[in-house]
Amino acid sequence: MMGSLDRDCIPAYAVTMWTNDREIFVAMPMTSGGTPFIISFPLNEGGLTKALEVLRKRPKEVIVPTAAQPANYTKPVAQPQVRRSAFQEKLYNETTPEQRTAAMDLLKKLGMVK
């Protein structure tokens, strides 16, 4: 079975839970960053109830992104560009976009490019 890519990012306030043979562990991230706070509960119905209660009561912190501290990703101001070779410059100067598109379509049809 193939998985699918999750398009949503994991929020900064997300709680991580895992278990071993005896306990359920809950790791809560610290607001200021650093090592998360880890709590353990017994691996039984009562422990699972308490762990899920921690998950339910965890406050949903809203992070407002700024230029100094972007929340997820901020596109850089300028992206470096790849320079064209002299041959590519000549090709682009002597052909139109339609001609280049037609040539690429032909190469794809012949199976020479993907």
Secondary structure as UniProt FT lines:
FT   TURN            12..13
FT   STRAND          16..19
FT   STRAND          23..28
FT   TURN            31..32
FT   STRAND          37..42
FT   HELIX           45..57
FT   HELIX           86..94
FT   HELIX           97..109
FT   TURN            110..111
//
